[in-house]
């Protein structure tokens, strides 16, 4: 499972956008993304894309899961730094 992420920040708040794909580059529809520290979760859309607004800048642990794939557990930097 691969994860492409971009973040844009303004006034200490950020938007996180990305796409979840398999190793062949195919989008994973319905993958679950869980942000532990802020107790938020969401699923990818029909293109494998996701977006989360109004995040505080800083580090977040992200877990991405989907049936048939190993869970991806990673630390991401949102906004500054």
C-alpha positions as CSV (number, residue, x, y, z in Angstrom):
1,X,0.0,0.0,0.0
2,X,1.4,3.4,-1.0
3,X,0.4,6.8,0.3
4,X,0.8,10.1,-1.5
5,X,0.3,13.2,0.8
6,X,0.4,16.9,0.5
7,X,-0.4,19.5,3.1
8,X,-1.0,23.3,2.8
9,X,-1.0,25.5,5.9
10,X,-2.4,28.9,6.7
11,X,-2.5,30.6,10.1
12,X,-1.5,27.4,12.0
13,X,-4.2,25.3,10.4
14,X,-3.6,22.9,7.5
15,X,-5.4,20.9,4.9
16,X,-4.1,17.4,4.3
17,X,-4.8,15.8,0.9
18,X,-3.6,12.6,-0.7
19,X,-4.3,9.3,-2.5
20,X,-3.9,5.7,-1.4
21,X,-2.7,3.3,-4.1
22,X,-1.5,-0.3,-4.3
23,X,2.0,-1.2,-5.4
24,X,0.8,-1.3,-9.1
25,X,-0.4,2.3,-8.9
26,X,-4.1,1.5,-8.8
27,X,-6.2,3.6,-6.5
28,X,-7.6,1.9,-3.4
29,X,-11.3,2.8,-3.0
30,X,-12.7,2.7,0.5
31,X,-9.3,2.5,2.4
32,X,-9.7,3.7,6.0
33,X,-7.4,6.4,7.3
34,X,-7.2,6.9,11.1
35,X,-5.5,9.8,12.8
36,X,-5.0,8.5,16.4
37,X,-4.1,11.8,18.2
38,X,-7.2,13.7,17.0
39,X,-9.5,10.7,16.9
40,X,-10.6,11.2,13.3
41,X,-11.1,8.7,10.6
42,X,-12.2,8.8,7.0
43,X,-12.3,6.7,3.9
44,X,-10.9,7.2,0.4
45,X,-13.3,8.2,-2.4
46,X,-13.9,6.5,-5.8
47,X,-10.5,7.8,-7.0
48,X,-8.6,6.7,-3.8
49,X,-8.4,10.3,-2.7
50,X,-8.9,11.8,0.7
51,X,-8.9,15.3,2.3
52,X,-9.0,16.5,5.9
53,X,-9.4,20.3,6.7
54,X,-8.7,22.4,9.7
55,X,-5.8,20.4,11.1
56,X,-3.4,21.9,13.6
57,X,0.2,21.9,12.3
58,X,2.5,19.3,13.9
59,X,3.1,15.6,13.8
60,X,0.3,13.0,13.5
61,X,0.3,9.2,13.5
62,X,-1.6,7.9,10.5
63,X,-2.8,4.4,10.1
64,X,-4.2,3.3,6.7
65,X,-6.0,0.0,6.4
66,X,-7.9,-2.0,3.8
67,X,-9.0,-5.6,3.6
68,X,-6.4,-7.7,1.8
69,X,-3.5,-5.3,2.5
70,X,-1.1,-4.8,5.4
71,X,-1.9,-1.8,7.6
72,X,0.4,1.2,6.9
73,X,1.4,2.9,10.2
74,X,3.4,6.1,9.7
75,X,4.2,9.5,11.3
76,X,3.5,12.5,9.1
77,X,4.3,16.2,9.5
78,X,1.4,18.5,8.9
79,X,2.2,22.1,7.9
80,X,5.4,23.8,9.2
81,X,8.6,21.8,9.3
